[in-house]
């Protein structure tokens, strides 16, 4: 039988260790940032990093379901994403894009649930 106190202590030590490692890595980079100058070409390339990472997270979540590619009207996430892209292109308003995209996703998912 396992000791619940030991399990909690182990989890606390793991989280604490991860926090220390994360802080140390970031602190070293901030400390050295005044001494390191990056080339302008690298700085301009780094501006594309957030959209690339966001795309890498969102696209598989939208297109894949149970490990298979879902490119049909039965994929509510795809319908919501397409709607959000259209609203974004037309309005250039982030809040409106999020609201309409989520409404399309939830509405389409509800409609599919009722039909099935």
Secondary structure, DSSP 8 states (H G I E B T S, - for coil): ---HHHHHHHHHHHHHHHHHHHHHHHHHHHHHTTT----HHHHHHHTTHHHHHHHHHHHHHHHEETTEE--STT-HHHHHHHHHHHHHHHH--HHHHHHHHHHHHHHHHHHHHHH-
